[in-house]
Amino acid sequence: MYGNYGRPPRRPSPRGVSQRGYGEEMTLGKWMGTFFILLIPGINIIAMLVWLFGGGKNRSRVNYIRAALLFSVILTVIGVILAFTAGNIIWGYLKELIEKSQNFIP
């Protein structure tokens, strides 16, 4: 009673079941399988969408997939912005080089 501050004591959950109602806990083997599937190009996108929209029972896996997809979108946007910026810089140098070379030829 002293450590719970007036709340009823928590009962231990059965093996593999989370206390917070997140469904079944992710074991080390399940996480390793998840990471392995996410390493395979093409299949990783399909697996992410299935786990995200397929009514996943594992809330921890669904939250991980949400974070991974959000991180992927952010990195893709940053990559596109950097690619366009670098392309414009290179194009400017090439354009200047072409103009100088045309003026150099008699």
Beta strands, then each sheet from edge to edge (+ up, - down):
end
